[in-house]
Amino acid sequence: MIINYKDGKVKSKDFLIFKEELETTLNDFDIMEKILKKLGLKVIIHREKKGTSYIADKVKIELHEYPKIPAFAEFEGSKKDIKRLIGKLSYDTKQTTSMIDTEIIKSYSVNYKSLIF
């Protein structure tokens, strides 16, 4: 399991860019949940996601699967590399979005705060 922190999002015309992204492996979900609760944090969103990661032409591709909505892909890399890979896949940036997961989920009119498989 991976825990991820993203900060300082900047939207350009076709892309969503984060100034900082930190990621680490989480070995025990239950222990992490207890730590967060002991720090006084409260659960506001509980959603499960299945994901698969690929790398192609210096671009990281994350396939995201949530309950109740179609799967979608997230591309991470330089704008130039992403545009080139999207073209190789016979798409262009007009067929993409810079929405984050929550925005995509909301666009399907499902309860984005509770998505359980």
MDTraj code that builds the backbone (N, CA, C; nanometers):
import mdtraj as md
import numpy as np

residues = "MET ILE ILE ASN TYR LYS ASP GLY LYS VAL LYS SER LYS ASP PHE LEU ILE PHE LYS GLU GLU LEU GLU THR THR LEU ASN ASP PHE ASP ILE MET GLU LYS ILE LEU LYS LYS LEU GLY LEU LYS VAL ILE ILE HIS ARG GLU LYS LYS GLY THR SER TYR ILE ALA ASP LYS VAL LYS ILE GLU LEU HIS GLU TYR PRO LYS ILE PRO ALA PHE ALA GLU PHE GLU GLY SER LYS LYS ASP ILE LYS ARG LEU ILE GLY LYS LEU SER TYR ASP THR LYS GLN THR THR SER MET ILE ASP THR GLU ILE ILE LYS SER TYR SER VAL ASN TYR LYS SER LEU ILE PHE".split()
xyz = np.array([
    [0.0850, -0.1161, 0.0000],
    [0.0000, 0.0000, 0.0000],
    [0.0905, 0.1236, 0.0000],
    [0.0482, 0.2267, -0.0699],
    [0.1278, 0.3487, -0.0813],
    [0.0482, 0.4652, -0.0257],
    [0.1161, 0.5511, 0.0497],
    [0.0551, 0.6759, 0.0964],
    [0.1199, 0.7884, 0.0165],
    [0.0377, 0.8855, -0.0250],
    [0.0827, 0.9890, -0.1164],
    [0.0389, 1.1253, -0.0672],
    [0.1264, 1.2248, -0.0819],
    [0.0958, 1.3632, -0.0464],
    [0.1284, 1.4503, -0.1670],
    [0.0317, 1.5316, -0.2090],
    [0.0533, 1.6242, -0.3205],
    [0.0203, 1.7645, -0.2727],
    [0.1016, 1.8630, -0.3131],
    [0.0808, 2.0002, -0.2678],
    [0.1128, 2.0976, -0.3803],
    [0.0466, 2.2098, -0.3761],
    [0.0763, 2.3182, -0.4686],
    [0.0331, 2.2919, -0.6109],
    [-0.0932, 2.2487, -0.6286],
    [-0.1371, 2.2176, -0.7645],
    [-0.1518, 2.3442, -0.8471],
    [-0.1117, 2.3304, -0.9736],
    [-0.1199, 2.4387, -1.0700],
    [-0.1840, 2.3806, -1.1951],
    [-0.2928, 2.4401, -1.2396],
    [-0.3573, 2.3917, -1.3617],
    [-0.3084, 2.4758, -1.4785],
    [-0.2605, 2.4065, -1.5814],
    [-0.2315, 2.4735, -1.7068],
    [-0.3458, 2.4381, -1.8017],
    [-0.3339, 2.4740, -1.9261],
    [-0.4433, 2.4496, -2.0208],
    [-0.4824, 2.3016, -2.0259],
    [-0.3836, 2.2141, -2.0376],
    [-0.4125, 2.0726, -2.0565],
    [-0.3651, 1.9829, -1.9435],
    [-0.2918, 2.0378, -1.8476],
    [-0.2270, 1.9551, -1.7477],
    [-0.2502, 2.0064, -1.6068],
    [-0.2400, 1.9154, -1.5103],
    [-0.2422, 1.9490, -1.3689],
    [-0.1025, 1.9180, -1.3169],
    [-0.0373, 2.0167, -1.2590],
    [0.1003, 2.0012, -1.2131],
    [0.1040, 2.0254, -1.0631],
    [0.1751, 1.9391, -0.9916],
    [0.1947, 1.9566, -0.8486],
    [0.3381, 2.0002, -0.8254],
    [0.3557, 2.1031, -0.7426],
    [0.4898, 2.1511, -0.7110],
    [0.5662, 2.0496, -0.6272],
    [0.4928, 1.9765, -0.5441],
    [0.5568, 1.8770, -0.4589],
    [0.4688, 1.7526, -0.4518],
    [0.5323, 1.6366, -0.4655],
    [0.4612, 1.5101, -0.4501],
    [0.5522, 1.4155, -0.3733],
    [0.5025, 1.3680, -0.2590],
    [0.5774, 1.2754, -0.1746],
    [0.5020, 1.1436, -0.1691],
    [0.5761, 1.0340, -0.1731],
    [0.5127, 0.9031, -0.1747],
    [0.6005, 0.8040, -0.0986],
    [0.5372, 0.7178, -0.0201],
    [0.6104, 0.6140, 0.0512],
    [0.5229, 0.4910, 0.0671],
    [0.5882, 0.3791, 0.0899],
    [0.5169, 0.2536, 0.1102],
    [0.4643, 0.2453, 0.2526],
    [0.3418, 0.2005, 0.2652],
    [0.2776, 0.1834, 0.3949],
    [0.2590, 0.0338, 0.4167],
    [0.3240, -0.0196, 0.5198],
    [0.3221, -0.1643, 0.5416],
    [0.1997, -0.2141, 0.6172],
    [0.1391, -0.1303, 0.7010],
    [0.0271, -0.1775, 0.7827],
    [-0.0794, -0.0690, 0.7897],
    [-0.1850, -0.0864, 0.7119],
    [-0.2933, 0.0120, 0.7057],
    [-0.3556, 0.0352, 0.8428],
    [-0.3839, -0.0727, 0.9162],
    [-0.4505, -0.0598, 1.0461],
    [-0.3683, 0.0222, 1.1449],
    [-0.2373, 0.0006, 1.1468],
    [-0.1507, 0.0785, 1.2366],
    [-0.1505, 0.2256, 1.1954],
    [-0.1403, 0.2522, 1.0650],
    [-0.1419, 0.3914, 1.0184],
    [-0.2729, 0.4588, 1.0543],
    [-0.3843, 0.3871, 1.0400],
    [-0.5147, 0.4427, 1.0753],
    [-0.5197, 0.4775, 1.2246],
    [-0.4655, 0.3912, 1.3102],
    [-0.4613, 0.4178, 1.4547],
    [-0.3755, 0.5395, 1.4861],
    [-0.2607, 0.5513, 1.4176],
    [-0.1730, 0.6671, 1.4393],
    [-0.2468, 0.7961, 1.4039],
    [-0.3119, 0.7982, 1.2895],
    [-0.3841, 0.9186, 1.2465],
    [-0.4954, 0.9547, 1.3440],
    [-0.5684, 0.8542, 1.3925],
    [-0.6757, 0.8806, 1.4896],
    [-0.6185, 0.9325, 1.6208],
    [-0.5044, 0.8777, 1.6650],
    [-0.4423, 0.9239, 1.7893],
    [-0.3905, 1.0676, 1.7763],
    [-0.3597, 1.1090, 1.6527],
    [-0.3186, 1.2473, 1.6269],
    [-0.4385, 1.3414, 1.6202],
    [-0.5594, 1.2856, 1.6339],
    [-0.6805, 1.3670, 1.6353],
    [-0.7483, 1.3830, 1.5008],
    [-0.7010, 1.3144, 1.4002],
    [-0.7639, 1.3236, 1.2694],
    [-0.8897, 1.2388, 1.2649],
    [-0.9885, 1.2848, 1.1896],
    [-1.1142, 1.2135, 1.1751],
    [-1.1334, 1.1743, 1.0284],
    [-1.1922, 1.0585, 1.0065],
    [-1.2190, 1.0112, 0.8714],
    [-1.3279, 1.0980, 0.8087],
    [-1.2991, 1.1554, 0.6931],
    [-1.4002, 1.2335, 0.6215],
    [-1.4331, 1.1691, 0.4866],
    [-1.3409, 1.0892, 0.4338],
    [-1.3629, 1.0181, 0.3083],
    [-1.3054, 0.8783, 0.3236],
    [-1.3836, 0.7777, 0.2828],
    [-1.3342, 0.6399, 0.2797],
    [-1.3651, 0.5845, 0.1421],
    [-1.2609, 0.5687, 0.0630],
    [-1.2827, 0.5078, -0.0675],
    [-1.1687, 0.4126, -0.0997],
    [-1.2074, 0.3068, -0.1651],
    [-1.1118, 0.2050, -0.2049],
    [-1.0808, 0.2224, -0.3532],
    [-0.9543, 0.1988, -0.3861],
    [-0.9108, 0.2124, -0.5249],
    [-0.8167, 0.0974, -0.5575],
    [-0.8341, 0.0421, -0.6759],
    [-0.7386, -0.0546, -0.7276],
    [-0.6566, 0.0179, -0.8330],
    [-0.5281, -0.0106, -0.8363],
    [-0.4437, 0.0576, -0.9331],
    [-0.3352, -0.0321, -0.9877],
    [-0.2956, -0.0022, -1.1100],
    [-0.1852, -0.0706, -1.1747],
    [-0.0967, 0.0361, -1.2374],
    [0.0342, 0.0214, -1.2205],
    [0.1290, 0.1205, -1.2719],
    [0.2101, 0.0641, -1.3874],
    [0.2329, 0.1482, -1.4874],
    [0.3140, 0.1140, -1.6038],
    [0.4105, 0.2287, -1.6306],
    [0.5136, 0.2011, -1.7089],
    [0.6038, 0.3062, -1.7549],
    [0.6221, 0.2884, -1.9048],
    [0.6127, 0.3975, -1.9777],
    [0.6313, 0.3942, -2.1230],
    [0.6880, 0.5286, -2.1666],
    [0.7971, 0.5254, -2.2392],
    [0.8566, 0.6488, -2.2936],
    [0.8723, 0.7580, -2.1873],
    [0.9242, 0.7223, -2.0722],
    [0.9501, 0.8145, -1.9603],
    [0.8228, 0.8692, -1.8955],
    [0.7083, 0.8102, -1.9250],
    [0.5810, 0.8525, -1.8667],
    [0.5286, 0.7398, -1.7783],
    [0.4913, 0.7753, -1.6546],
    [0.4290, 0.6784, -1.5642],
    [0.2790, 0.6823, -1.5897],
    [0.2213, 0.5654, -1.6116],
    [0.0778, 0.5545, -1.6377],
    [0.0159, 0.4782, -1.5220],
    [-0.0811, 0.5406, -1.4575],
    [-0.1515, 0.4795, -1.3448],
    [-0.2945, 0.4509, -1.3886],
    [-0.3329, 0.3240, -1.3904],
    [-0.4725, 0.2892, -1.4172],
    [-0.5456, 0.2852, -1.2838],
    [-0.6510, 0.3642, -1.2707],
    [-0.7281, 0.3742, -1.1467],
    [-0.8635, 0.3073, -1.1657],
    [-0.9015, 0.2272, -1.0678],
    [-1.0329, 0.1632, -1.0706],
    [-1.1010, 0.1859, -0.9363],
    [-1.2155, 0.2525, -0.9412],
    [-1.2997, 0.2756, -0.8238],
    [-1.4322, 0.2032, -0.8465],
    [-1.5031, 0.1689, -0.7398],
    [-1.6365, 0.1122, -0.7591],
    [-1.7302, 0.2161, -0.8225],
    [-1.8232, 0.1692, -0.9026],
    [-1.9354, 0.2486, -0.9545],
    [-1.9011, 0.3450, -1.0677],
    [-1.7742, 0.3548, -1.1089],
    [-1.7385, 0.4421, -1.2216],
    [-1.6423, 0.3657, -1.3130],
    [-1.6325, 0.4091, -1.4398],
    [-1.5370, 0.3434, -1.5298],
    [-1.3923, 0.3685, -1.4855],
    [-1.3055, 0.2753, -1.5166],
    [-1.1629, 0.2929, -1.4886],
    [-1.1088, 0.4095, -1.5724],
    [-1.0013, 0.4724, -1.5240],
    [-0.9384, 0.5802, -1.6001],
    [-0.7876, 0.5769, -1.5773],
    [-0.7144, 0.6473, -1.6614],
    [-0.5684, 0.6487, -1.6545],
    [-0.5174, 0.7868, -1.6160],
    [-0.4097, 0.7870, -1.5393],
    [-0.3399, 0.9107, -1.5024],
    [-0.1992, 0.9005, -1.5609],
    [-0.1550, 1.0056, -1.6284],
    [-0.0226, 1.0094, -1.6887],
    [0.0645, 1.1065, -1.6098],
    [0.1844, 1.0629, -1.5735],
    [0.2770, 1.1478, -1.4990],
    [0.4090, 1.1544, -1.5747],
    [0.4540, 1.2756, -1.6002],
    [0.5794, 1.2970, -1.6718],
    [0.5843, 1.4395, -1.7202],
    [0.6797, 1.4680, -1.8062],
    [0.6888, 1.6033, -1.8623],
    [0.5755, 1.6233, -1.9626],
    [0.5357, 1.7488, -1.9820],
    [0.4292, 1.7783, -2.0788],
    [0.4646, 1.7219, -2.2164],
    [0.5891, 1.7426, -2.2564],
    [0.6354, 1.6975, -2.3882],
    [0.6224, 1.5454, -2.4025],
    [0.6696, 1.4717, -2.3020],
    [0.6634, 1.3257, -2.3078],
    [0.5199, 1.2746, -2.3043],
    [0.4351, 1.3382, -2.2218],
    [0.2938, 1.2975, -2.2134],
    [0.2239, 1.3218, -2.3470],
    [0.2424, 1.4392, -2.4057],
    [0.1787, 1.4681, -2.5347],
    [0.2228, 1.3690, -2.6424],
    [0.3518, 1.3347, -2.6419],
    [0.4026, 1.2397, -2.7406],
    [0.3387, 1.1016, -2.7207],
    [0.3304, 1.0552, -2.5950],
    [0.2714, 0.9240, -2.5672],
    [0.1220, 0.9221, -2.5987],
    [0.0508, 1.0289, -2.5639],
    [-0.0922, 1.0372, -2.5959],
    [-0.1121, 1.0273, -2.7466],
    [-0.0254, 1.0919, -2.8226],
    [-0.0321, 1.0831, -2.9685],
    [-0.0073, 0.9420, -3.0182],
    [0.0909, 0.8723, -2.9584],
    [0.1181, 0.7329, -2.9963],
    [-0.0023, 0.6436, -2.9705],
    [-0.0825, 0.6794, -2.8711],
    [-0.2027, 0.6029, -2.8370],
    [-0.3241, 0.6459, -2.9198],
    [-0.2996, 0.7329, -3.0188],
    [-0.4037, 0.7842, -3.1104],
    [-0.5066, 0.8730, -3.0409],
    [-0.4616, 0.9454, -2.9397],
    [-0.5449, 1.0451, -2.8725],
    [-0.4765, 1.1806, -2.8848],
    [-0.5473, 1.2866, -2.8484],
    [-0.4821, 1.4158, -2.8321],
    [-0.5291, 1.4769, -2.7011],
    [-0.4688, 1.5874, -2.6616],
    [-0.4987, 1.6444, -2.5294],
    [-0.6429, 1.6928, -2.5169],
    [-0.7129, 1.7136, -2.6275],
    [-0.8546, 1.7524, -2.6201],
    [-0.9407, 1.6391, -2.5646],
    [-0.8887, 1.5164, -2.5686],
    [-0.9618, 1.4000, -2.5182],
    [-0.9194, 1.3644, -2.3756],
    [-0.8447, 1.4523, -2.3124],
    [-0.7968, 1.4281, -2.1762],
    [-0.8540, 1.5331, -2.0824],
    [-0.8265, 1.5166, -1.9548],
    [-0.8703, 1.6135, -1.8556],
    [-0.7593, 1.6331, -1.7534],
    [-0.7608, 1.7467, -1.6880],
    [-0.6656, 1.7700, -1.5791],
    [-0.7362, 1.7572, -1.4440],
    [-0.8565, 1.6964, -1.4436],
    [-0.9295, 1.6786, -1.3182],
    [-0.8571, 1.5787, -1.2278],
    [-0.8691, 1.6008, -1.0974],
    [-0.8172, 1.5046, -1.0003],
    [-0.9232, 1.3972, -0.9756],
    [-0.8830, 1.2892, -0.9063],
    [-0.9742, 1.1761, -0.8830],
    [-1.1110, 1.2197, -0.8309],
    [-1.1139, 1.3028, -0.7272],
    [-1.2414, 1.3443, -0.6669],
    [-1.3312, 1.4134, -0.7696],
    [-1.2731, 1.4976, -0.8543],
    [-1.3524, 1.5660, -0.9567],
    [-1.4088, 1.4664, -1.0586],
    [-1.3289, 1.3678, -1.0954],
    [-1.3748, 1.2658, -1.1896],
    [-1.4901, 1.1865, -1.1275],
    [-1.4727, 1.1438, -1.0033],
    [-1.5766, 1.0659, -0.9349],
    [-1.7058, 1.1471, -0.9242],
    [-1.6961, 1.2740, -0.8840],
    [-1.8148, 1.3595, -0.8725],
    [-1.8865, 1.3742, -1.0064],
    [-1.8113, 1.3730, -1.1166],
    [-1.8735, 1.3907, -1.2483],
    [-1.9675, 1.2753, -1.2836],
    [-1.9569, 1.1631, -1.2124],
    [-2.0468, 1.0487, -1.2334],
    [-2.1622, 1.0477, -1.1330],
    [-2.1760, 1.1540, -1.0566],
    [-2.2871, 1.1692, -0.9611],
    [-2.2966, 1.0533, -0.8624],
    [-2.1819, 1.0084, -0.8124],
    [-2.1807, 0.9068, -0.7071],
    [-2.1255, 0.9711, -0.5800],
    [-2.1508, 0.9082, -0.4676],
    [-2.1027, 0.9603, -0.3404],
    [-1.9513, 0.9433, -0.3345],
    [-1.8773, 1.0517, -0.3578],
    [-1.7321, 1.0448, -0.3641],
    [-1.6677, 1.0208, -0.2277],
    [-1.7444, 1.0372, -0.1203],
    [-1.6887, 1.0201, 0.0139],
    [-1.6872, 0.8752, 0.0609],
    [-1.7631, 0.7888, -0.0061],
    [-1.7700, 0.6486, 0.0361],
    [-1.7831, 0.5589, -0.0866],
    [-1.6714, 0.5039, -0.1293],
    [-1.6699, 0.4126, -0.2430],
    [-1.5981, 0.2862, -0.1992],
    [-1.6744, 0.1788, -0.1795],
    [-1.6203, 0.0539, -0.1281],
    [-1.6488, -0.0574, -0.2281],
    [-1.5484, -0.1392, -0.2591],
    [-1.5681, -0.2547, -0.3467],
    [-1.6516, -0.3584, -0.2769],
])
top = md.Topology()
chain = top.add_chain()
for i, resn in enumerate(residues, 1):
    res = top.add_residue(resn, chain, resSeq=i)
    for name in ("N", "CA", "C"):
        top.add_atom(name, md.element.get_by_symbol(name[0]), res)
traj = md.Trajectory(xyz[None], top)
